[in-house]
């Protein structure tokens, strides 16, 4: 995958690149969730650049993140560690790394269409047509993807995205759904915590990891974080 075109991706090319990243979603996940590691399947700097470019179009942004919702569901379902810090931490870091592109898109005022919230809200119709893995994971993917659309559709302009801490707040139903999915598959991992305490702890793990992934996506390009 090439990322040598800087900020000059043609708008039509962004959708194709989003679909290509979706086809390699396992490699995207492994790189985004461990961006400072070694022997990664993709170059973290290139992936961060590509995510930034894809996110300049709400439609291509939706394609990437709806396909990644399937990857998150698969990772949570296949986790055998029973360790929320490992399983939800890796998912959170991947989310933060890739979502950084949206923050970058908000900062671009020339051809970014994020200010048009009606355009952004229309991506739900497009995202519903994106093929993802079904089968036994169909319900999980639908739940995770649906909550991503709900949260993203309600937080699409520059005021809502002013601070990443606000984006990853407790009311983020997408992050909460990921934590819920893991807890439902690991009911014995709560230890002595009450169900409410376990839920809060799991959600916090995803939020903290997403924040870490966000800063990592900026750092691999030598930038300053928000």
C-alpha positions as CSV (number, residue, x, y, z in Angstrom):
1,X,0.0,0.0,0.0
2,X,1.3,3.4,-0.9
3,X,0.9,6.6,1.1
4,X,3.2,8.9,-0.8
5,X,0.7,11.3,-2.2
6,X,0.5,13.5,1.0
7,X,-2.8,15.3,1.1
8,X,-3.5,15.0,-2.6
9,X,-5.7,11.9,-2.8
10,X,-8.4,12.2,-5.4
11,X,-11.8,12.1,-3.8
12,X,-12.8,9.1,-5.9
13,X,-9.7,7.3,-4.9
14,X,-10.5,7.6,-1.2
15,X,-13.5,5.2,-1.4
16,X,-11.4,2.6,-3.2
17,X,-8.6,2.9,-0.6
18,X,-11.2,2.5,2.2
19,X,-12.4,-0.7,0.6
20,X,-8.9,-1.9,0.2
21,X,-8.0,-1.3,3.8
22,X,-11.3,-3.1,4.7
23,X,-10.1,-6.1,2.7
24,X,-6.9,-6.1,4.9
25,X,-8.7,-5.3,8.1
26,X,-6.9,-7.9,10.1
27,X,-3.5,-6.4,9.1
28,X,-4.9,-2.9,9.7
29,X,-6.1,-3.9,13.2
30,X,-2.7,-5.6,14.1
31,X,-0.8,-2.5,13.0
32,X,-3.2,0.1,14.5
33,X,-3.5,-1.7,17.8
34,X,0.3,-2.1,18.2
35,X,1.6,0.9,16.3
36,X,4.9,1.1,18.3
37,X,5.7,-2.6,18.0
38,X,8.1,-4.3,15.6
39,X,7.5,-6.7,12.7
40,X,4.1,-5.2,12.0
41,X,2.1,-6.2,8.8
42,X,1.8,-2.6,7.7
43,X,3.9,0.6,8.2
44,X,2.2,2.6,11.0
45,X,3.1,5.9,9.4
46,X,1.6,4.9,6.1
47,X,-1.5,3.6,7.7
48,X,-2.0,6.8,9.7
49,X,-1.6,8.8,6.5
50,X,-4.1,6.6,4.6
51,X,-6.6,6.8,7.5
52,X,-6.3,10.6,7.4
53,X,-6.9,10.7,3.7
54,X,-9.8,8.2,3.8
55,X,-11.4,10.3,6.6
56,X,-11.6,13.4,4.5
57,X,-14.7,11.9,2.8
58,X,-17.6,10.9,5.1
59,X,-18.5,8.1,2.7
60,X,-15.1,6.5,2.6
61,X,-14.7,7.1,6.3
62,X,-17.9,5.1,6.9
63,X,-16.7,2.3,4.7
64,X,-13.5,1.9,6.6
65,X,-15.0,2.0,10.1
66,X,-18.0,-0.2,9.3
67,X,-15.7,-2.9,7.9
68,X,-13.5,-2.5,11.0
69,X,-16.6,-3.1,13.2
70,X,-16.6,-6.6,11.9
71,X,-12.9,-7.0,12.9
72,X,-13.6,-5.7,16.4
73,X,-16.5,-8.2,16.7
74,X,-14.3,-11.1,15.6
75,X,-11.4,-10.1,17.9
76,X,-13.7,-9.9,20.9
77,X,-15.4,-13.2,20.0
78,X,-12.1,-15.0,19.5
79,X,-10.5,-13.7,22.7
80,X,-9.4,-16.6,25.0
81,X,-7.4,-14.6,27.5
82,X,-10.3,-13.5,29.7
83,X,-8.2,-10.3,30.2
84,X,-10.1,-7.1,29.4
85,X,-6.9,-5.1,29.4
86,X,-5.6,-7.2,26.6
87,X,-8.7,-7.8,24.5
88,X,-10.4,-4.4,24.9
89,X,-7.1,-2.6,25.1
90,X,-6.1,-3.7,21.6
91,X,-9.5,-2.9,20.2
92,X,-9.5,0.6,21.8
93,X,-6.0,1.4,20.5
94,X,-7.0,0.4,17.0
95,X,-10.1,2.6,17.2
96,X,-8.2,5.6,18.4
97,X,-5.5,5.2,15.8
98,X,-8.0,5.1,13.0
99,X,-10.4,7.7,14.3
100,X,-7.6,10.2,14.4
101,X,-8.2,10.7,10.7
102,X,-11.5,12.2,11.5
103,X,-9.9,14.8,13.8
104,X,-7.5,15.6,11.0
105,X,-10.3,16.0,8.5
106,X,-12.1,18.5,10.7
107,X,-9.0,20.7,10.7
108,X,-8.9,20.8,6.8
109,X,-11.2,23.6,5.6
110,X,-10.6,23.5,1.8
111,X,-12.3,20.3,0.6
112,X,-13.4,18.6,3.7
113,X,-17.2,18.1,3.7
114,X,-17.6,17.3,7.4
115,X,-19.2,20.7,8.1
116,X,-22.2,19.5,6.1
117,X,-23.9,17.4,8.7
118,X,-26.7,16.4,6.4
119,X,-24.2,14.8,4.1
120,X,-22.6,13.1,7.0
121,X,-25.9,11.7,8.3
122,X,-26.6,10.2,4.9
123,X,-23.7,7.8,5.3
124,X,-25.9,5.5,7.3
125,X,-27.6,4.5,4.0
126,X,-24.3,3.8,2.4
127,X,-22.8,1.9,5.4
128,X,-25.8,-0.4,5.5
129,X,-24.8,-1.7,2.0
130,X,-21.2,-2.5,3.0
131,X,-20.7,-6.3,3.1
132,X,-19.1,-7.7,6.2
133,X,-18.7,-11.1,7.7
134,X,-22.0,-12.5,8.9
135,X,-22.8,-16.0,10.3
136,X,-22.7,-16.4,14.0
137,X,-21.1,-13.0,14.4
138,X,-23.8,-11.2,12.4
139,X,-25.7,-9.9,15.4
140,X,-22.5,-8.7,17.2
141,X,-21.3,-6.9,14.1
142,X,-24.7,-5.3,13.6
143,X,-24.8,-4.1,17.2
144,X,-21.3,-2.7,17.1
145,X,-21.7,-1.1,13.7
146,X,-25.1,0.3,14.6
147,X,-23.7,2.0,17.7
148,X,-20.8,3.4,15.8
149,X,-23.2,5.0,13.3
150,X,-25.4,6.3,16.1
151,X,-22.5,8.0,17.9
152,X,-20.7,9.2,14.8
153,X,-23.8,10.6,13.3
154,X,-24.5,12.6,16.4
155,X,-21.0,14.0,16.6
156,X,-20.0,15.1,13.2
157,X,-19.0,18.7,13.3
158,X,-15.9,20.6,14.6
159,X,-17.6,21.7,17.8
160,X,-18.3,18.1,18.8
161,X,-14.8,17.0,17.9
162,X,-13.0,19.9,19.6
163,X,-11.4,17.6,22.2
164,X,-10.8,13.9,21.8
165,X,-11.6,13.4,25.5
166,X,-15.1,14.5,24.7
167,X,-15.4,12.1,21.8
168,X,-14.3,9.2,24.1
169,X,-16.6,10.2,27.0
170,X,-18.8,7.9,29.0
171,X,-21.8,8.5,26.7
172,X,-20.0,7.1,23.7
173,X,-22.4,4.2,23.0
174,X,-20.0,2.7,20.4
175,X,-17.3,2.2,23.0
176,X,-19.8,1.0,25.6
177,X,-21.2,-1.6,23.2
178,X,-17.7,-3.0,22.7
179,X,-17.2,-3.3,26.4
180,X,-20.7,-4.9,26.7
181,X,-19.9,-7.4,24.0
182,X,-16.7,-8.6,25.7
183,X,-18.4,-8.8,29.2
184,X,-21.2,-10.9,27.8
185,X,-18.6,-13.4,26.6
186,X,-16.5,-13.3,29.7
187,X,-19.0,-13.2,32.6
188,X,-16.5,-14.7,35.0
189,X,-13.8,-12.1,34.4
190,X,-15.3,-9.5,36.7
191,X,-13.8,-11.1,39.8
192,X,-15.2,-9.4,42.9
193,X,-16.6,-6.5,41.0
194,X,-20.4,-5.9,40.8
195,X,-21.8,-6.0,37.3
196,X,-22.0,-2.2,37.3
197,X,-18.4,-1.9,38.4
198,X,-17.3,-4.4,35.8
199,X,-19.1,-2.4,33.1
200,X,-17.6,0.9,34.1
201,X,-14.1,-0.7,34.3
202,X,-14.4,-2.3,30.9
203,X,-15.7,0.9,29.2
204,X,-12.8,2.8,30.8
205,X,-10.3,0.4,29.4
206,X,-11.6,1.0,25.9
207,X,-11.6,4.8,26.3
208,X,-8.1,4.9,27.7
209,X,-6.8,2.7,25.0
210,X,-8.5,4.7,22.3
211,X,-6.9,7.9,23.6
212,X,-3.5,6.1,23.5
213,X,-4.2,5.0,19.9
214,X,-5.1,8.5,18.9
215,X,-1.8,10.0,20.2
216,X,0.1,7.1,18.6
217,X,-1.4,7.9,15.2
218,X,-0.2,11.5,15.5
219,X,3.2,10.6,16.9
220,X,4.1,8.2,14.0
221,X,3.7,11.2,11.7
222,X,5.7,13.5,13.9
223,X,2.8,15.7,14.9
224,X,1.5,17.2,18.1
225,X,-1.5,15.8,19.8
226,X,-4.7,17.7,20.7
